[in-house]
Amino acid sequence: MIRHYLKYFLLYFVICWVGVSFELYFVLEPFPLHWQYGIVPLLLVAIFAYFPAKLAYALEQKVERRVSNIEIQQNTSRGEQRNSKLKMDHLTNAISKDSFNEIIGFKIIESKHTNSPLSMILFDIDHFKKINDTYGHLVGDAVLRELSEVVRANIRESEYFVRWGGEEFIILLPGTSLDGANMVAEKLRRAIESHRFPTVGRVTSSFGVTALRTDDTIKTFIERCDEALYEAKESGRNRVKVKI
């Protein structure tokens, strides 16, 4: 704004100075002009320079927003192209951790640019080691596969279902608030709890939920969700905990 104001102030000052000089020395008879007579014209120049400067600044901001929106659309298009080539976990057919590391950075930037919510759910299977020790790893793998199908049936296509590692999973929810993500997590908890798995029967999971903050990095975003999951497990498992 200051840059535009100075530009118009100098322009109007020069125009005023040239006009007054022409009138005094070419139209009227020359006479000595005291500096005090210049105060009023200078104030008028200062006032009238503000309005075109404000308009120029508003137009500049509008152009910058339009360019920013174009860049976001281009990034979104590139992101969608990348999503079609995601690496999937061979056992659960969830998105692999490596591919998720690429997605989350892009989604955080997109969320902050568009001022739209971005939430995350981190969950794992309660006492999964006991399942492996009791029934064997083949049965444990079957539980992971079937649980993944249950999760996919209860989330939207726009949400990212990721195998984070072992029996841990992440769901990234673009455009979803913290309250909305909490509802999704509770829905998944009930769906898993009510499902009957072959051989092992009942299985439960614990969930941590958080939403992106303006000062978040990838690390702080995931760590806060992990803290919420830890609280869910410490408070008895088979429950959802939210961390703001």
SEDOFI-99511 format. One line per 4 residues: number of its first residue (from 1); for each residue z, y, x of N, C-alpha, C, O. Coordinates in steps of 0.05 Angstrom, whole numbers, padded with zeros to 5 digits. Layout:
NUM) Z:Y:X:Z:Y:X:Z:Y:X:Z:Y:X ~ ...
***
This chain:
1) 00000:-00024:00017:00000:00000:00000:00000:00025:00017:-00015:00044:00012 ~ 00016:00026:00038:00018:00049:00056:-00009:00055:00069:-00017:00078:00072 ~ -00022:00033:00077:-00048:00037:00091:-00068:00051:00072:-00082:00069:00080 ~ -00069:00042:00047:-00087:00054:00028:-00079:00083:00022:-00096:00101:00019
5) -00053:00088:00020:-00043:00115:00014:-00051:00135:00036:-00061:00156:00030 ~ -00047:00127:00061:-00054:00144:00083:-00084:00150:00084:-00092:00172:00091 ~ -00099:00130:00077:-00128:00134:00077:-00137:00155:00057:-00152:00173:00064 ~ -00126:00153:00033:-00134:00172:00012:-00121:00199:00017:-00133:00220:00010
9) -00097:00199:00028:-00084:00225:00034:-00101:00241:00054:-00106:00264:00050 ~ -00109:00227:00076:-00126:00241:00096:-00153:00250:00084:-00163:00271:00091 ~ -00164:00233:00067:-00190:00240:00055:-00187:00265:00038:-00203:00283:00040 ~ -00167:00265:00020:-00163:00288:00003:-00155:00313:00018:-00163:00335:00011
13) -00140:00309:00040:-00132:00332:00056:-00156:00345:00069:-00159:00370:00069 ~ -00174:00329:00080:-00198:00340:00093:-00216:00354:00072:-00226:00376:00077 ~ -00219:00341:00048:-00235:00354:00027:-00223:00381:00019:-00237:00400:00016 ~ -00197:00381:00015:-00183:00406:00007:-00186:00427:00029:-00191:00450:00023
17) -00182:00419:00054:-00183:00438:00076:-00211:00450:00079:-00214:00474:00082 ~ -00231:00433:00077:-00259:00442:00079:-00266:00461:00055:-00278:00482:00059 ~ -00257:00453:00031:-00263:00470:00007:-00249:00497:00009:-00262:00517:00003 ~ -00224:00497:00017:-00210:00523:00019:-00222:00540:00041:-00225:00564:00037
21) -00228:00528:00063:-00240:00543:00085:-00266:00555:00077:-00272:00578:00084 ~ -00283:00540:00063:-00309:00550:00055:-00306:00573:00036:-00320:00594:00038 ~ -00287:00571:00017:-00283:00592:-00003:-00272:00617:00010:-00280:00640:00004 ~ -00254:00614:00029:-00241:00638:00042:-00260:00652:00061:-00259:00677:00062
25) -00276:00638:00075:-00291:00650:00097:-00321:00654:00090:-00335:00668:00105 ~ -00330:00642:00069:-00358:00645:00061:-00362:00658:00034:-00381:00673:00029 ~ -00344:00652:00015:-00347:00663:-00012:-00331:00689:-00014:-00341:00709:-00024 ~ -00306:00689:-00005:-00289:00713:-00006:-00289:00727:00021:-00299:00717:00041
29) -00277:00750:00021:-00274:00765:00046:-00252:00751:00062:-00231:00745:00051 ~ -00256:00747:00088:-00236:00734:00105:-00210:00750:00105:-00211:00775:00107 ~ -00187:00736:00103:-00161:00749:00106:-00141:00729:00117:-00145:00705:00114 ~ -00121:00739:00131:-00101:00720:00143:-00086:00705:00121:-00077:00716:00101
33) -00083:00679:00126:-00070:00661:00106:-00044:00650:00118:-00044:00637:00139 ~ -00022:00656:00104:00004:00647:00114:00007:00617:00108:-00003:00607:00089 ~ 00022:00603:00126:00025:00574:00123:00039:00566:00097:00035:00544:00088 ~ 00055:00583:00086:00070:00577:00062:00051:00572:00038:00057:00558:00019
37) 00027:00585:00039:00008:00581:00017:-00004:00553:00017:-00017:00545:-00002 ~ 00000:00539:00039:-00011:00511:00040:00007:00490:00029:-00001:00467:00027 ~ 00032:00497:00022:00051:00477:00012:00043:00465:-00014:00043:00441:-00017 ~ 00035:00482:-00033:00027:00471:-00060:00002:00454:-00058:00002:00432:-00069
41) -00020:00462:-00044:-00043:00444:-00041:-00036:00418:-00028:-00046:00396:-00035 ~ -00017:00419:-00008:-00009:00395:00006:00006:00376:-00012:00002:00351:-00011 ~ 00023:00387:-00029:00037:00370:-00049:00018:00358:-00069:00021:00335:-00076 ~ -00002:00373:-00077:-00022:00362:-00096:-00038:00339:-00083:-00043:00319:-00096
45) -00045:00343:-00058:-00059:00322:-00043:-00042:00297:-00042:-00051:00274:-00046 ~ -00016:00301:-00036:00003:00278:-00034:00006:00263:-00060:00007:00239:-00060 ~ 00006:00278:-00082:00009:00265:-00109:-00017:00251:-00117:-00016:00228:-00125 ~ -00039:00265:-00115:-00065:00253:-00124:-00074:00230:-00107:-00090:00214:-00116
49) -00065:00228:-00082:-00073:00206:-00064:-00060:00180:-00073:-00070:00158:-00067 ~ -00038:00182:-00088:-00023:00158:-00096:-00038:00140:-00115:-00038:00116:-00113 ~ -00052:00153:-00134:-00065:00137:-00156:-00088:00120:-00147:-00089:00097:-00153 ~ -00108:00131:-00131:-00129:00113:-00121:-00118:00093:-00101:-00129:00071:-00099
53) -00097:00100:-00086:-00085:00081:-00067:-00073:00057:-00082:-00076:00034:-00074 ~ -00059:00063:-00104:-00047:00042:-00120:-00069:00024:-00132:-00066:-00001:-00132 ~ -00091:00036:-00142:-00113:00020:-00153:-00126:00002:-00132:-00132:-00021:-00137 ~ -00130:00014:-00108:-00142:-00002:-00086:-00125:-00025:-00078:-00134:-00047:-00072
57) -00098:-00020:-00077:-00079:-00041:-00070:-00079:-00063:-00090:-00079:-00087:-00083 ~ -00080:-00056:-00116:-00081:-00076:-00138:-00106:-00093:-00136:-00105:-00117:-00140 ~ -00129:-00080:-00130:-00154:-00095:-00128:-00153:-00114:-00104:-00163:-00136:-00105 ~ -00141:-00104:-00082:-00139:-00121:-00058:-00122:-00146:-00063:-00129:-00168:-00055
61) -00099:-00142:-00078:-00082:-00164:-00085:-00097:-00184:-00103:-00093:-00208:-00100 ~ -00112:-00174:-00121:-00127:-00191:-00140:-00147:-00208:-00124:-00151:-00232:-00130 ~ -00161:-00196:-00105:-00180:-00211:-00089:-00166:-00232:-00072:-00176:-00254:-00070 ~ -00143:-00225:-00061:-00128:-00244:-00045:-00119:-00268:-00062:-00120:-00291:-00052
65) -00110:-00262:-00086:-00102:-00284:-00104:-00125:-00302:-00111:-00122:-00327:-00113 ~ -00148:-00290:-00116:-00172:-00305:-00123:-00180:-00323:-00099:-00187:-00347:-00103 ~ -00179:-00312:-00075:-00186:-00328:-00052:-00166:-00351:-00048:-00174:-00373:-00042 ~ -00140:-00345:-00053:-00120:-00365:-00051:-00124:-00388:-00071:-00121:-00411:-00064
69) -00132:-00380:-00095:-00137:-00401:-00116:-00161:-00418:-00109:-00161:-00442:-00114 ~ -00181:-00406:-00097:-00205:-00421:-00089:-00197:-00441:-00067:-00206:-00464:-00067 ~ -00180:-00432:-00048:-00171:-00450:-00027:-00155:-00473:-00038:-00158:-00495:-00029 ~ -00138:-00467:-00058:-00122:-00488:-00070:-00140:-00509:-00084:-00135:-00533:-00082
73) -00160:-00499:-00098:-00178:-00517:-00112:-00194:-00534:-00092:-00198:-00558:-00097 ~ -00202:-00522:-00070:-00216:-00537:-00049:-00197:-00558:-00037:-00205:-00581:-00032 ~ -00172:-00550:-00032:-00152:-00569:-00021:-00147:-00592:-00040:-00144:-00615:-00032 ~ -00145:-00585:-00066:-00141:-00605:-00087:-00164:-00625:-00088:-00159:-00649:-00090
77) -00188:-00614:-00085:-00212:-00632:-00085:-00211:-00651:-00061:-00217:-00674:-00064 ~ -00204:-00640:-00038:-00202:-00656:-00014:-00180:-00677:-00017:-00182:-00700:-00008 ~ -00158:-00668:-00030:-00135:-00686:-00034:-00143:-00709:-00052:-00135:-00732:-00047 ~ -00158:-00703:-00073:-00167:-00724:-00092:-00186:-00744:-00077:-00185:-00768:-00082
81) -00202:-00733:-00060:-00220:-00751:-00044:-00204:-00769:-00026:-00210:-00793:-00023 ~ -00182:-00758:-00014:-00165:-00774:00003:-00151:-00795:-00013:-00147:-00818:-00004 ~ -00142:-00788:-00038:-00127:-00807:-00054:-00143:-00831:-00062:-00132:-00853:-00066 ~ -00170:-00828:-00063:-00187:-00851:-00070:-00189:-00870:-00047:-00199:-00893:-00050
85) -00179:-00862:-00023:-00181:-00879:00001:-00153:-00886:00011:-00149:-00892:00035 ~ -00133:-00885:-00007:-00106:-00891:00002:-00103:-00920:00010:-00116:-00938:00000 ~ -00086:-00923:00030:-00078:-00951:00038:-00057:-00961:00020:-00037:-00947:00014 ~ -00060:-00985:00011:-00041:-00997:-00008:-00025:-01019:00005:-00035:-01033:00023
89) 00000:-01022:-00003:00016:-01044:00006:00005:-01070:-00005:00002:-01073:-00029 ~ 00000:-01090:00012:-00013:-01114:00003:00004:-01131:-00016:-00008:-01146:-00032 ~ 00030:-01129:-00014:00047:-01146:-00031:00051:-01134:-00059:00048:-01148:-00079 ~ 00057:-01108:-00060:00064:-01096:-00086:00041:-01079:-00098:00042:-01071:-00121
93) 00020:-01074:-00082:-00002:-01057:-00090:00007:-01029:-00096:-00006:-01014:-00110 ~ 00030:-01021:-00085:00039:-00993:-00085:00027:-00979:-00061:00017:-00992:-00043 ~ 00027:-00953:-00062:00017:-00937:-00039:00034:-00943:-00015:00058:-00945:-00016 ~ 00021:-00945:00008:00035:-00950:00033:00050:-00926:00043:00044:-00903:00035
97) 00069:-00930:00060:00085:-00908:00071:00068:-00889:00087:00072:-00865:00086 ~ 00049:-00899:00102:00032:-00882:00119:00015:-00863:00101:00013:-00840:00107 ~ 00004:-00874:00080:-00012:-00857:00062:00006:-00837:00048:-00002:-00814:00043 ~ 00030:-00845:00041:00049:-00826:00027:00056:-00803:00045:00058:-00780:00035
101) 00058:-00807:00071:00064:-00786:00090:00042:-00764:00090:00048:-00741:00095 ~ 00018:-00772:00084:-00004:-00753:00082:-00003:-00739:00055:-00007:-00714:00053 ~ 00003:-00753:00033:00004:-00742:00006:00026:-00721:00003:00021:-00699:-00007 ~ 00050:-00727:00012:00073:-00710:00006:00070:-00682:00018:00078:-00662:00006
105) 00059:-00680:00043:00055:-00654:00055:00036:-00637:00038:00042:-00613:00034 ~ 00015:-00649:00030:-00005:-00635:00013:00007:-00626:-00013:00002:-00604:-00022 ~ 00023:-00644:-00026:00034:-00638:-00052:00056:-00616:-00050:00059:-00600:-00069 ~ 00070:-00615:-00028:00090:-00594:-00025:00077:-00567:-00022:00085:-00547:-00035
109) 00055:-00566:-00007:00040:-00541:-00004:00029:-00532:-00031:00030:-00509:-00038 ~ 00017:-00551:-00045:00005:-00545:-00071:00026:-00535:-00091:00022:-00516:-00105 ~ 00050:-00548:-00091:00071:-00540:-00109:00081:-00511:-00103:00085:-00496:-00122 ~ 00083:-00504:-00078:00093:-00478:-00070:00072:-00456:-00076:00079:-00434:-00083
113) 00046:-00463:-00072:00025:-00443:-00077:00022:-00438:-00107:00018:-00415:-00115 ~ 00024:-00458:-00123:00019:-00455:-00152:00045:-00451:-00167:00045:-00447:-00191 ~ 00068:-00451:-00153:00094:-00447:-00166:00099:-00467:-00188:00109:-00460:-00209 ~ 00091:-00492:-00183:00094:-00514:-00202:00115:-00533:-00192:00118:-00536:-00168
117) 00130:-00547:-00210:00151:-00565:-00201:00140:-00590:-00187:00118:-00599:-00193 ~ 00156:-00601:-00170:00150:-00626:-00157:00176:-00641:-00154:00195:-00631:-00141 ~ 00178:-00665:-00165:00202:-00681:-00164:00198:-00708:-00150:00175:-00717:-00147 ~ 00220:-00720:-00142:00218:-00746:-00128:00240:-00765:-00138:00263:-00756:-00143
121) 00233:-00790:-00141:00252:-00811:-00147:00251:-00831:-00124:00230:-00841:-00116 ~ 00275:-00838:-00114:00277:-00859:-00093:00296:-00880:-00104:00318:-00874:-00113 ~ 00286:-00905:-00104:00303:-00926:-00115:00300:-00952:-00099:00280:-00956:-00085 ~ 00320:-00969:-00101:00317:-00996:-00089:00330:-01017:-00107:00344:-01010:-00126
125) 00325:-01042:-00101:00335:-01064:-00117:00363:-01071:-00108:00369:-01074:-00084 ~ 00381:-01072:-00127:00409:-01078:-00121:00412:-01107:-00111:00402:-01126:-00123 ~ 00427:-01110:-00089:00433:-01136:-00077:00408:-01153:-00072:00408:-01177:-00078 ~ 00387:-01140:-00062:00363:-01155:-00058:00366:-01176:-00036:00353:-01197:-00037
129) 00383:-01171:-00016:00387:-01190:00005:00399:-01216:-00006:00393:-01238:00003 ~ 00416:-01213:-00026:00427:-01237:-00039:00406:-01254:-00053:00407:-01278:-00053 ~ 00386:-01241:-00064:00364:-01255:-00077:00349:-01271:-00056:00343:-01295:-00060 ~ 00343:-01258:-00033:00328:-01272:-00012:00345:-01295:00000:00335:-01317:00005
133) 00371:-01291:00003:00388:-01312:00015:00392:-01335:-00005:00394:-01358:00004 ~ 00392:-01329:-00031:00397:-01350:-00051:00372:-01366:-00058:00373:-01390:-00060 ~ 00350:-01351:-00062:00326:-01364:-00072:00303:-01366:-00052:00284:-01380:-00056 ~ 00306:-01352:-00030:00285:-01353:-00009:00267:-01328:-00011:00266:-01314:-00032
137) 00252:-01323:00011:00235:-01299:00012:00211:-01300:-00006:00202:-01279:-00015 ~ 00201:-01324:-00012:00178:-01325:-00031:00186:-01315:-00059:00171:-01301:-00072 ~ 00210:-01323:-00067:00220:-01313:-00093:00225:-01283:-00091:00219:-01268:-00110 ~ 00236:-01274:-00069:00241:-01246:-00065:00215:-01230:-00067:00214:-01208:-00078
141) 00194:-01240:-00054:00168:-01227:-00056:00157:-01226:-00084:00145:-01206:-00093 ~ 00162:-01248:-00099:00153:-01249:-00128:00168:-01228:-00144:00156:-01215:-00162 ~ 00193:-01223:-00138:00209:-01203:-00152:00197:-01175:-00146:00194:-01158:-00164 ~ 00191:-01170:-00120:00179:-01144:-00113:00153:-01139:-00127:00147:-01117:-00137
145) 00136:-01160:-00129:00110:-01157:-00143:00114:-01151:-00173:00101:-01133:-00183 ~ 00131:-01167:-00185:00135:-01163:-00214:00149:-01137:-00221:00142:-01124:-00240 ~ 00168:-01130:-00205:00182:-01104:-00209:00162:-01081:-00206:00163:-01061:-00221 ~ 00143:-01083:-00188:00123:-01063:-00184:00105:-01060:-00209:00097:-01038:-00216
149) 00099:-01082:-00222:00084:-01081:-00247:00099:-01068:-00269:00088:-01053:-00285 ~ 00125:-01073:-00270:00142:-01060:-00290:00142:-01030:-00286:00140:-01015:-00305 ~ 00145:-01021:-00261:00145:-00993:-00255:00119:-00980:-00262:00118:-00959:-00275 ~ 00097:-00992:-00254:00070:-00980:-00260:00065:-00977:-00290:00052:-00959:-00298
153) 00076:-00996:-00305:00072:-00995:-00334:00088:-00972:-00347:00084:-00966:-00371 ~ 00107:-00960:-00332:00124:-00940:-00344:00122:-00912:-00331:00139:-00895:-00335 ~ 00101:-00908:-00314:00096:-00882:-00303:00067:-00874:-00309:00051:-00890:-00317 ~ 00062:-00848:-00305:00035:-00837:-00310:00016:-00842:-00286:00026:-00846:-00264
157) -00010:-00841:-00291:-00029:-00845:-00270:-00028:-00823:-00249:-00035:-00827:-00226 ~ -00019:-00799:-00258:-00018:-00776:-00239:00006:-00778:-00220:00009:-00761:-00202 ~ 00024:-00797:-00225:00048:-00800:-00208:00043:-00821:-00186:00028:-00840:-00190 ~ 00055:-00816:-00163:00050:-00833:-00140:00072:-00853:-00136:00096:-00846:-00132
161) 00065:-00879:-00137:00084:-00901:-00134:00081:-00912:-00106:00059:-00922:-00099 ~ 00102:-00911:-00090:00101:-00916:-00061:00121:-00937:-00053:00144:-00936:-00062 ~ 00112:-00957:-00037:00132:-00974:-00025:00142:-00961:00001:00127:-00959:00020 ~ 00167:-00953:00000:00178:-00938:00022:00187:-00956:00045:00186:-00948:00068
165) 00195:-00980:00038:00202:-00999:00059:00220:-01021:00047:00239:-01015:00033 ~ 00215:-01047:00053:00231:-01068:00043:00232:-01068:00013:00212:-01071:-00001 ~ 00256:-01064:00002:00259:-01064:-00028:00263:-01035:-00038:00271:-01031:-00061 ~ 00256:-01015:-00021:00258:-00987:-00029:00231:-00976:-00037:00210:-00982:-00025
169) 00231:-00960:-00059:00207:-00948:-00070:00211:-00919:-00075:00233:-00910:-00080 ~ 00189:-00904:-00074:00189:-00875:-00081:00169:-00870:-00103:00147:-00883:-00104 ~ 00176:-00853:-00122:00157:-00843:-00141:00156:-00812:-00138:00176:-00799:-00141 ~ 00133:-00801:-00132:00129:-00773:-00130:00116:-00763:-00156:00096:-00773:-00165
173) 00128:-00742:-00168:00120:-00733:-00194:00111:-00704:-00194:00128:-00686:-00198 ~ 00085:-00699:-00189:00075:-00671:-00189:00077:-00660:-00218:00071:-00674:-00237 ~ 00085:-00634:-00220:00085:-00621:-00246:00109:-00629:-00263:00110:-00622:-00287 ~ 00128:-00644:-00252:00151:-00653:-00268:00177:-00640:-00257:00182:-00640:-00233
177) 00193:-00629:-00276:00218:-00616:-00269:00239:-00637:-00262:00235:-00661:-00265 ~ 00262:-00627:-00253:00284:-00645:-00246:00294:-00660:-00270:00299:-00684:-00269 ~ 00296:-00647:-00293:00305:-00660:-00318:00285:-00681:-00326:00292:-00703:-00335 ~ 00259:-00675:-00323:00238:-00694:-00330:00239:-00719:-00313:00236:-00741:-00322
181) 00243:-00714:-00286:00245:-00737:-00268:00269:-00754:-00273:00268:-00778:-00270 ~ 00291:-00741:-00281:00315:-00756:-00288:00310:-00775:-00312:00320:-00797:-00312 ~ 00295:-00765:-00331:00289:-00781:-00355:00271:-00804:-00347:00274:-00827:-00357 ~ 00251:-00799:-00329:00234:-00821:-00319:00250:-00842:-00305:00246:-00866:-00309
185) 00269:-00834:-00288:00285:-00853:-00272:00302:-00869:-00291:00305:-00894:-00288 ~ 00314:-00857:-00311:00330:-00872:-00330:00313:-00892:-00347:00322:-00914:-00353 ~ 00289:-00883:-00353:00271:-00901:-00368:00264:-00926:-00350:00264:-00948:-00360 ~ 00259:-00921:-00325:00253:-00943:-00307:00277:-00961:-00302:00275:-00986:-00301
189) 00301:-00950:-00300:00325:-00965:-00296:00329:-00985:-00319:00335:-01008:-00315 ~ 00325:-00975:-00344:00328:-00992:-00367:00307:-01013:-00369:00312:-01036:-00377 ~ 00282:-01005:-00362:00260:-01024:-00363:00264:-01048:-00344:00259:-01071:-00350 ~ 00273:-01041:-00320:00279:-01062:-00300:00302:-01080:-00308:00301:-01104:-00306
193) 00323:-01067:-00318:00347:-01081:-00326:00342:-01101:-00349:00353:-01122:-00350 ~ 00324:-01093:-00368:00319:-01109:-00391:00297:-01131:-00386:00294:-01149:-00402 ~ 00283:-01128:-00364:00262:-01148:-00357:00275:-01174:-00346:00294:-01173:-00331 ~ 00264:-01196:-00354:00274:-01222:-00344:00254:-01233:-00323:00231:-01239:-00330
197) 00263:-01234:-00299:00246:-01244:-00277:00248:-01274:-00274:00270:-01285:-00277 ~ 00225:-01287:-00269:00226:-01316:-00265:00245:-01324:-00243:00246:-01310:-00222 ~ 00259:-01345:-00246:00278:-01357:-00227:00304:-01341:-00225:00325:-01353:-00228 ~ 00302:-01315:-00220:00327:-01299:-00214:00339:-01287:-00240:00362:-01280:-00240
201) 00322:-01284:-00261:00333:-01273:-00286:00336:-01243:-00285:00316:-01229:-00282 ~ 00360:-01233:-00286:00365:-01204:-00288:00366:-01191:-00260:00378:-01201:-00242 ~ 00352:-01168:-00258:00352:-01153:-00234:00358:-01123:-00241:00348:-01114:-00262 ~ 00373:-01109:-00225:00378:-01081:-00230:00370:-01065:-00206:00366:-01075:-00184
205) 00368:-01038:-00210:00361:-01020:-00188:00378:-00995:-00190:00388:-00987:-00212 ~ 00381:-00981:-00167:00395:-00956:-00166:00375:-00934:-00159:00357:-00938:-00143 ~ 00380:-00910:-00171:00360:-00889:-00169:00372:-00862:-00159:00394:-00855:-00168 ~ 00358:-00849:-00141:00365:-00822:-00133:00342:-00803:-00141:00319:-00811:-00139
209) 00348:-00780:-00152:00328:-00761:-00162:00334:-00733:-00151:00357:-00725:-00149 ~ 00312:-00719:-00143:00315:-00691:-00135:00289:-00677:-00141:00268:-00689:-00147 ~ 00289:-00650:-00138:00265:-00634:-00142:00262:-00616:-00118:00281:-00609:-00105 ~ 00237:-00608:-00113:00231:-00592:-00090:00243:-00564:-00092:00242:-00552:-00114
213) 00255:-00554:-00070:00265:-00527:-00069:00246:-00510:-00052:00230:-00521:-00036 ~ 00248:-00484:-00055:00229:-00467:-00041:00232:-00468:-00011:00213:-00464:00004 ~ 00256:-00475:-00001:00260:-00477:00028:00258:-00505:00039:00265:-00510:00062 ~ 00248:-00523:00023:00247:-00551:00031:00225:-00557:00051:00203:-00544:00050
217) 00230:-00575:00069:00209:-00588:00085:00207:-00617:00075:00222:-00625:00058 ~ 00188:-00632:00086:00185:-00660:00078:00212:-00674:00084:00221:-00690:00068 ~ 00223:-00669:00107:00248:-00682:00116:00271:-00676:00097:00285:-00695:00088 ~ 00275:-00651:00090:00298:-00644:00073:00294:-00654:00045:00314:-00662:00031
221) 00270:-00654:00036:00263:-00663:00009:00271:-00693:00006:00284:-00701:-00013 ~ 00262:-00709:00025:00267:-00738:00024:00296:-00744:00029:00308:-00761:00016 ~ 00308:-00730:00048:00337:-00735:00054:00355:-00729:00030:00374:-00744:00026 ~ 00349:-00708:00015:00366:-00702:-00008:00363:-00724:-00030:00382:-00731:-00043
225) 00339:-00734:-00032:00335:-00756:-00052:00349:-00781:-00042:00360:-00796:-00058 ~ 00349:-00786:-00016:00363:-00809:-00005:00393:-00807:-00009:00407:-00826:-00014 ~ 00404:-00782:-00007:00432:-00777:-00012:00439:-00784:-00041:00461:-00794:-00047 ~ 00421:-00776:-00059:00426:-00782:-00088:00426:-00812:-00092:00443:-00822:-00108
229) 00408:-00827:-00079:00408:-00856:-00082:00434:-00868:-00071:00445:-00886:-00083 ~ 00443:-00858:-00048:00468:-00868:-00036:00491:-00864:-00056:00508:-00882:-00058 ~ 00492:-00841:-00069:00513:-00836:-00089:00512:-00856:-00112:00532:-00865:-00122 ~ 00487:-00862:-00120:00484:-00882:-00142:00494:-00909:-00134:00507:-00923:-00150
233) 00489:-00917:-00109:00498:-00943:-00100:00529:-00944:-00096:00542:-00964:-00102 ~ 00539:-00921:-00086:00568:-00920:-00080:00584:-00919:-00107:00607:-00928:-00107 ~ 00572:-00909:-00128:00587:-00906:-00153:00583:-00930:-00171:00591:-00929:-00195 ~ 00572:-00952:-00161:00571:-00976:-00177:00544:-00989:-00180:00542:-01011:-00192
237) 00523:-00977:-00171:00495:-00987:-00173:00486:-00988:-00203:00501:-00983:-00221 ~ 00460:-00994:-00206:00447:-00995:-00232:00452:-00969:-00248:00460:-00969:-00271 ~ 00447:-00947:-00234:00450:-00921:-00247:00433:-00900:-00233:00421:-00905:-00212 ~ 00431:-00877:-00246:00414:-00855:-00235:00433:-00832:-00227:00451:-00824:-00242
241) 00428:-00822:-00203:00443:-00798:-00193:00423:-00776:-00186:00402:-00782:-00173 ~ 00429:-00752:-00194:00412:-00729:-00189:00426:-00711:-00168:00450:-00706:-00169 ~ 00410:-00701:-00149:00420:-00682:-00129:00402:-00657:-00129:00378:-00659:-00124 ~ 00414:-00634:-00133:00398:-00610:-00135:00394:-00597:-00107:00382:-00577:-00104
***
